[in-house]
Amino acid sequence: MAHIVRLREMSDDQLAERLEEAREELFNLRFQQASARLEDTSRLRVVRREIAQIQEVLHKRGLAVDAAAEIPEIASVLAGKTWGAQTRYIYEDSAWQVSFLDTNGNEIASAMVNLNRKRRPQQGKPRLVNSYEVAE
């Protein structure tokens, strides 16, 4: 089973590969269970949990990129350009660091996104981006 810290350090490609492997293992375990050949039934729970953790990391990365791209200054810089985003979790800040890169790998902008902010009905949408910087 993968620990969530190790999952957050993996790239998107590594996570996608790991997710595919885990789903294949789950399929095989379910097939073994249906044919009464599965000895360790607790493995089903472990694999399902690993799949959920991988999906959660991928989802949080997507949310962090979307939240950072909504900042007007960053959105204006990204408009009309082909760009990619890299994310990593910073444990000291409890936030995702999002770096927007152009096709040459040069940083266009960066932001720190805290997805742990609580939403209160009377305040509307919370401000998830702690800080941001646009490269000139």
MODELLER restraints for C-alpha pairs under 7 A, 6 or more apart:
rsr = mdl.restraints
at = mdl.atoms
rsr.add(forms.Gaussian(group=physical.xy_distance, feature=features.Distance(at['CA:1:A'], at['CA:46:A']), mean=6.73, stdev=0.5))
rsr.add(forms.Gaussian(group=physical.xy_distance, feature=features.Distance(at['CA:1:A'], at['CA:50:A']), mean=6.30, stdev=0.5))
rsr.add(forms.Gaussian(group=physical.xy_distance, feature=features.Distance(at['CA:2:A'], at['CA:50:A']), mean=6.54, stdev=0.5))
rsr.add(forms.Gaussian(group=physical.xy_distance, feature=features.Distance(at['CA:4:A'], at['CA:53:A']), mean=6.80, stdev=0.5))
rsr.add(forms.Gaussian(group=physical.xy_distance, feature=features.Distance(at['CA:7:A'], at['CA:54:A']), mean=6.78, stdev=0.5))
rsr.add(forms.Gaussian(group=physical.xy_distance, feature=features.Distance(at['CA:8:A'], at['CA:57:A']), mean=6.41, stdev=0.5))
rsr.add(forms.Gaussian(group=physical.xy_distance, feature=features.Distance(at['CA:8:A'], at['CA:88:A']), mean=6.93, stdev=0.5))
rsr.add(forms.Gaussian(group=physical.xy_distance, feature=features.Distance(at['CA:8:A'], at['CA:89:A']), mean=6.58, stdev=0.5))
rsr.add(forms.Gaussian(group=physical.xy_distance, feature=features.Distance(at['CA:9:A'], at['CA:88:A']), mean=6.94, stdev=0.5))
rsr.add(forms.Gaussian(group=physical.xy_distance, feature=features.Distance(at['CA:15:A'], at['CA:54:A']), mean=6.56, stdev=0.5))
rsr.add(forms.Gaussian(group=physical.xy_distance, feature=features.Distance(at['CA:19:A'], at['CA:51:A']), mean=6.09, stdev=0.5))
rsr.add(forms.Gaussian(group=physical.xy_distance, feature=features.Distance(at['CA:19:A'], at['CA:54:A']), mean=6.53, stdev=0.5))
rsr.add(forms.Gaussian(group=physical.xy_distance, feature=features.Distance(at['CA:22:A'], at['CA:47:A']), mean=6.31, stdev=0.5))
rsr.add(forms.Gaussian(group=physical.xy_distance, feature=features.Distance(at['CA:22:A'], at['CA:51:A']), mean=6.35, stdev=0.5))
rsr.add(forms.Gaussian(group=physical.xy_distance, feature=features.Distance(at['CA:26:A'], at['CA:44:A']), mean=6.57, stdev=0.5))
rsr.add(forms.Gaussian(group=physical.xy_distance, feature=features.Distance(at['CA:26:A'], at['CA:47:A']), mean=6.31, stdev=0.5))
rsr.add(forms.Gaussian(group=physical.xy_distance, feature=features.Distance(at['CA:29:A'], at['CA:38:A']), mean=6.92, stdev=0.5))
rsr.add(forms.Gaussian(group=physical.xy_distance, feature=features.Distance(at['CA:29:A'], at['CA:44:A']), mean=6.63, stdev=0.5))
rsr.add(forms.Gaussian(group=physical.xy_distance, feature=features.Distance(at['CA:32:A'], at['CA:38:A']), mean=5.02, stdev=0.5))
rsr.add(forms.Gaussian(group=physical.xy_distance, feature=features.Distance(at['CA:61:A'], at['CA:87:A']), mean=6.32, stdev=0.5))
rsr.add(forms.Gaussian(group=physical.xy_distance, feature=features.Distance(at['CA:64:A'], at['CA:96:A']), mean=6.53, stdev=0.5))
rsr.add(forms.Gaussian(group=physical.xy_distance, feature=features.Distance(at['CA:64:A'], at['CA:98:A']), mean=6.99, stdev=0.5))
rsr.add(forms.Gaussian(group=physical.xy_distance, feature=features.Distance(at['CA:64:A'], at['CA:113:A']), mean=5.89, stdev=0.5))
rsr.add(forms.Gaussian(group=physical.xy_distance, feature=features.Distance(at['CA:65:A'], at['CA:85:A']), mean=6.97, stdev=0.5))
rsr.add(forms.Gaussian(group=physical.xy_distance, feature=features.Distance(at['CA:65:A'], at['CA:98:A']), mean=6.31, stdev=0.5))
rsr.add(forms.Gaussian(group=physical.xy_distance, feature=features.Distance(at['CA:67:A'], at['CA:128:A']), mean=6.85, stdev=0.5))
rsr.add(forms.Gaussian(group=physical.xy_distance, feature=features.Distance(at['CA:67:A'], at['CA:129:A']), mean=6.97, stdev=0.5))
rsr.add(forms.Gaussian(group=physical.xy_distance, feature=features.Distance(at['CA:68:A'], at['CA:111:A']), mean=6.14, stdev=0.5))
rsr.add(forms.Gaussian(group=physical.xy_distance, feature=features.Distance(at['CA:68:A'], at['CA:113:A']), mean=6.81, stdev=0.5))
rsr.add(forms.Gaussian(group=physical.xy_distance, feature=features.Distance(at['CA:68:A'], at['CA:129:A']), mean=6.39, stdev=0.5))
rsr.add(forms.Gaussian(group=physical.xy_distance, feature=features.Distance(at['CA:69:A'], at['CA:75:A']), mean=5.43, stdev=0.5))
rsr.add(forms.Gaussian(group=physical.xy_distance, feature=features.Distance(at['CA:74:A'], at['CA:109:A']), mean=6.58, stdev=0.5))
rsr.add(forms.Gaussian(group=physical.xy_distance, feature=features.Distance(at['CA:74:A'], at['CA:134:A']), mean=6.60, stdev=0.5))
rsr.add(forms.Gaussian(group=physical.xy_distance, feature=features.Distance(at['CA:82:A'], at['CA:102:A']), mean=6.25, stdev=0.5))
rsr.add(forms.Gaussian(group=physical.xy_distance, feature=features.Distance(at['CA:82:A'], at['CA:103:A']), mean=6.51, stdev=0.5))
rsr.add(forms.Gaussian(group=physical.xy_distance, feature=features.Distance(at['CA:83:A'], at['CA:100:A']), mean=6.57, stdev=0.5))
rsr.add(forms.Gaussian(group=physical.xy_distance, feature=features.Distance(at['CA:83:A'], at['CA:101:A']), mean=5.48, stdev=0.5))
rsr.add(forms.Gaussian(group=physical.xy_distance, feature=features.Distance(at['CA:83:A'], at['CA:102:A']), mean=4.50, stdev=0.5))
rsr.add(forms.Gaussian(group=physical.xy_distance, feature=features.Distance(at['CA:83:A'], at['CA:103:A']), mean=6.09, stdev=0.5))
rsr.add(forms.Gaussian(group=physical.xy_distance, feature=features.Distance(at['CA:84:A'], at['CA:100:A']), mean=5.76, stdev=0.5))
rsr.add(forms.Gaussian(group=physical.xy_distance, feature=features.Distance(at['CA:84:A'], at['CA:101:A']), mean=5.24, stdev=0.5))
rsr.add(forms.Gaussian(group=physical.xy_distance, feature=features.Distance(at['CA:84:A'], at['CA:102:A']), mean=6.37, stdev=0.5))
rsr.add(forms.Gaussian(group=physical.xy_distance, feature=features.Distance(at['CA:85:A'], at['CA:98:A']), mean=6.63, stdev=0.5))
rsr.add(forms.Gaussian(group=physical.xy_distance, feature=features.Distance(at['CA:85:A'], at['CA:99:A']), mean=5.53, stdev=0.5))
rsr.add(forms.Gaussian(group=physical.xy_distance, feature=features.Distance(at['CA:85:A'], at['CA:100:A']), mean=4.48, stdev=0.5))
rsr.add(forms.Gaussian(group=physical.xy_distance, feature=features.Distance(at['CA:85:A'], at['CA:101:A']), mean=5.93, stdev=0.5))
rsr.add(forms.Gaussian(group=physical.xy_distance, feature=features.Distance(at['CA:86:A'], at['CA:98:A']), mean=5.75, stdev=0.5))
rsr.add(forms.Gaussian(group=physical.xy_distance, feature=features.Distance(at['CA:86:A'], at['CA:99:A']), mean=5.19, stdev=0.5))
rsr.add(forms.Gaussian(group=physical.xy_distance, feature=features.Distance(at['CA:86:A'], at['CA:100:A']), mean=6.55, stdev=0.5))
rsr.add(forms.Gaussian(group=physical.xy_distance, feature=features.Distance(at['CA:87:A'], at['CA:96:A']), mean=6.42, stdev=0.5))
rsr.add(forms.Gaussian(group=physical.xy_distance, feature=features.Distance(at['CA:87:A'], at['CA:97:A']), mean=5.51, stdev=0.5))
rsr.add(forms.Gaussian(group=physical.xy_distance, feature=features.Distance(at['CA:87:A'], at['CA:98:A']), mean=4.55, stdev=0.5))
rsr.add(forms.Gaussian(group=physical.xy_distance, feature=features.Distance(at['CA:87:A'], at['CA:99:A']), mean=6.37, stdev=0.5))
rsr.add(forms.Gaussian(group=physical.xy_distance, feature=features.Distance(at['CA:88:A'], at['CA:96:A']), mean=5.64, stdev=0.5))
rsr.add(forms.Gaussian(group=physical.xy_distance, feature=features.Distance(at['CA:88:A'], at['CA:97:A']), mean=5.41, stdev=0.5))
rsr.add(forms.Gaussian(group=physical.xy_distance, feature=features.Distance(at['CA:88:A'], at['CA:98:A']), mean=6.86, stdev=0.5))
rsr.add(forms.Gaussian(group=physical.xy_distance, feature=features.Distance(at['CA:89:A'], at['CA:95:A']), mean=5.96, stdev=0.5))
rsr.add(forms.Gaussian(group=physical.xy_distance, feature=features.Distance(at['CA:89:A'], at['CA:96:A']), mean=4.46, stdev=0.5))
rsr.add(forms.Gaussian(group=physical.xy_distance, feature=features.Distance(at['CA:89:A'], at['CA:97:A']), mean=6.15, stdev=0.5))
rsr.add(forms.Gaussian(group=physical.xy_distance, feature=features.Distance(at['CA:90:A'], at['CA:96:A']), mean=5.96, stdev=0.5))
rsr.add(forms.Gaussian(group=physical.xy_distance, feature=features.Distance(at['CA:90:A'], at['CA:97:A']), mean=6.71, stdev=0.5))
rsr.add(forms.Gaussian(group=physical.xy_distance, feature=features.Distance(at['CA:94:A'], at['CA:114:A']), mean=6.69, stdev=0.5))
rsr.add(forms.Gaussian(group=physical.xy_distance, feature=features.Distance(at['CA:95:A'], at['CA:112:A']), mean=6.14, stdev=0.5))
rsr.add(forms.Gaussian(group=physical.xy_distance, feature=features.Distance(at['CA:95:A'], at['CA:113:A']), mean=5.33, stdev=0.5))
rsr.add(forms.Gaussian(group=physical.xy_distance, feature=features.Distance(at['CA:95:A'], at['CA:114:A']), mean=4.41, stdev=0.5))
rsr.add(forms.Gaussian(group=physical.xy_distance, feature=features.Distance(at['CA:95:A'], at['CA:115:A']), mean=6.91, stdev=0.5))
rsr.add(forms.Gaussian(group=physical.xy_distance, feature=features.Distance(at['CA:96:A'], at['CA:112:A']), mean=5.64, stdev=0.5))
rsr.add(forms.Gaussian(group=physical.xy_distance, feature=features.Distance(at['CA:96:A'], at['CA:113:A']), mean=5.04, stdev=0.5))
rsr.add(forms.Gaussian(group=physical.xy_distance, feature=features.Distance(at['CA:96:A'], at['CA:114:A']), mean=6.29, stdev=0.5))
rsr.add(forms.Gaussian(group=physical.xy_distance, feature=features.Distance(at['CA:97:A'], at['CA:111:A']), mean=5.83, stdev=0.5))
rsr.add(forms.Gaussian(group=physical.xy_distance, feature=features.Distance(at['CA:97:A'], at['CA:112:A']), mean=4.63, stdev=0.5))
rsr.add(forms.Gaussian(group=physical.xy_distance, feature=features.Distance(at['CA:97:A'], at['CA:113:A']), mean=6.37, stdev=0.5))
rsr.add(forms.Gaussian(group=physical.xy_distance, feature=features.Distance(at['CA:98:A'], at['CA:110:A']), mean=5.45, stdev=0.5))
rsr.add(forms.Gaussian(group=physical.xy_distance, feature=features.Distance(at['CA:98:A'], at['CA:111:A']), mean=5.23, stdev=0.5))
rsr.add(forms.Gaussian(group=physical.xy_distance, feature=features.Distance(at['CA:98:A'], at['CA:112:A']), mean=6.30, stdev=0.5))
rsr.add(forms.Gaussian(group=physical.xy_distance, feature=features.Distance(at['CA:99:A'], at['CA:107:A']), mean=6.62, stdev=0.5))
rsr.add(forms.Gaussian(group=physical.xy_distance, feature=features.Distance(at['CA:99:A'], at['CA:109:A']), mean=6.04, stdev=0.5))
rsr.add(forms.Gaussian(group=physical.xy_distance, feature=features.Distance(at['CA:99:A'], at['CA:110:A']), mean=4.36, stdev=0.5))
rsr.add(forms.Gaussian(group=physical.xy_distance, feature=features.Distance(at['CA:99:A'], at['CA:111:A']), mean=6.68, stdev=0.5))
rsr.add(forms.Gaussian(group=physical.xy_distance, feature=features.Distance(at['CA:100:A'], at['CA:107:A']), mean=5.76, stdev=0.5))
rsr.add(forms.Gaussian(group=physical.xy_distance, feature=features.Distance(at['CA:100:A'], at['CA:108:A']), mean=5.45, stdev=0.5))
rsr.add(forms.Gaussian(group=physical.xy_distance, feature=features.Distance(at['CA:100:A'], at['CA:109:A']), mean=5.23, stdev=0.5))
rsr.add(forms.Gaussian(group=physical.xy_distance, feature=features.Distance(at['CA:100:A'], at['CA:110:A']), mean=5.98, stdev=0.5))
rsr.add(forms.Gaussian(group=physical.xy_distance, feature=features.Distance(at['CA:101:A'], at['CA:107:A']), mean=4.46, stdev=0.5))
rsr.add(forms.Gaussian(group=physical.xy_distance, feature=features.Distance(at['CA:101:A'], at['CA:108:A']), mean=5.41, stdev=0.5))
rsr.add(forms.Gaussian(group=physical.xy_distance, feature=features.Distance(at['CA:102:A'], at['CA:108:A']), mean=6.47, stdev=0.5))
rsr.add(forms.Gaussian(group=physical.xy_distance, feature=features.Distance(at['CA:107:A'], at['CA:135:A']), mean=6.89, stdev=0.5))
rsr.add(forms.Gaussian(group=physical.xy_distance, feature=features.Distance(at['CA:108:A'], at['CA:134:A']), mean=6.29, stdev=0.5))
rsr.add(forms.Gaussian(group=physical.xy_distance, feature=features.Distance(at['CA:108:A'], at['CA:135:A']), mean=5.26, stdev=0.5))
rsr.add(forms.Gaussian(group=physical.xy_distance, feature=features.Distance(at['CA:109:A'], at['CA:133:A']), mean=5.60, stdev=0.5))
rsr.add(forms.Gaussian(group=physical.xy_distance, feature=features.Distance(at['CA:109:A'], at['CA:134:A']), mean=4.24, stdev=0.5))
rsr.add(forms.Gaussian(group=physical.xy_distance, feature=features.Distance(at['CA:109:A'], at['CA:135:A']), mean=5.44, stdev=0.5))
rsr.add(forms.Gaussian(group=physical.xy_distance, feature=features.Distance(at['CA:110:A'], at['CA:132:A']), mean=5.59, stdev=0.5))
rsr.add(forms.Gaussian(group=physical.xy_distance, feature=features.Distance(at['CA:110:A'], at['CA:133:A']), mean=5.31, stdev=0.5))
rsr.add(forms.Gaussian(group=physical.xy_distance, feature=features.Distance(at['CA:110:A'], at['CA:134:A']), mean=6.50, stdev=0.5))
rsr.add(forms.Gaussian(group=physical.xy_distance, feature=features.Distance(at['CA:111:A'], at['CA:129:A']), mean=6.76, stdev=0.5))
rsr.add(forms.Gaussian(group=physical.xy_distance, feature=features.Distance(at['CA:111:A'], at['CA:131:A']), mean=5.65, stdev=0.5))
rsr.add(forms.Gaussian(group=physical.xy_distance, feature=features.Distance(at['CA:111:A'], at['CA:132:A']), mean=3.98, stdev=0.5))
rsr.add(forms.Gaussian(group=physical.xy_distance, feature=features.Distance(at['CA:111:A'], at['CA:133:A']), mean=6.26, stdev=0.5))
rsr.add(forms.Gaussian(group=physical.xy_distance, feature=features.Distance(at['CA:112:A'], at['CA:129:A']), mean=5.75, stdev=0.5))
rsr.add(forms.Gaussian(group=physical.xy_distance, feature=features.Distance(at['CA:112:A'], at['CA:130:A']), mean=5.48, stdev=0.5))
rsr.add(forms.Gaussian(group=physical.xy_distance, feature=features.Distance(at['CA:112:A'], at['CA:131:A']), mean=5.38, stdev=0.5))
rsr.add(forms.Gaussian(group=physical.xy_distance, feature=features.Distance(at['CA:112:A'], at['CA:132:A']), mean=6.26, stdev=0.5))
rsr.add(forms.Gaussian(group=physical.xy_distance, feature=features.Distance(at['CA:113:A'], at['CA:128:A']), mean=5.49, stdev=0.5))
rsr.add(forms.Gaussian(group=physical.xy_distance, feature=features.Distance(at['CA:113:A'], at['CA:129:A']), mean=4.34, stdev=0.5))
rsr.add(forms.Gaussian(group=physical.xy_distance, feature=features.Distance(at['CA:113:A'], at['CA:130:A']), mean=5.81, stdev=0.5))
rsr.add(forms.Gaussian(group=physical.xy_distance, feature=features.Distance(at['CA:114:A'], at['CA:128:A']), mean=5.18, stdev=0.5))
rsr.add(forms.Gaussian(group=physical.xy_distance, feature=features.Distance(at['CA:114:A'], at['CA:129:A']), mean=6.18, stdev=0.5))
rsr.add(forms.Gaussian(group=physical.xy_distance, feature=features.Distance(at['CA:114:A'], at['CA:130:A']), mean=6.66, stdev=0.5))
rsr.add(forms.Gaussian(group=physical.xy_distance, feature=features.Distance(at['CA:115:A'], at['CA:128:A']), mean=5.96, stdev=0.5))
rsr.add(forms.Gaussian(group=physical.xy_distance, feature=features.Distance(at['CA:117:A'], at['CA:126:A']), mean=6.70, stdev=0.5))
rsr.add(forms.Gaussian(group=physical.xy_distance, feature=features.Distance(at['CA:117:A'], at['CA:128:A']), mean=6.57, stdev=0.5))
rsr.add(forms.Gaussian(group=physical.xy_distance, feature=features.Distance(at['CA:119:A'], at['CA:125:A']), mean=6.55, stdev=0.5))
rsr.add(forms.Gaussian(group=physical.xy_distance, feature=features.Distance(at['CA:119:A'], at['CA:126:A']), mean=5.91, stdev=0.5))
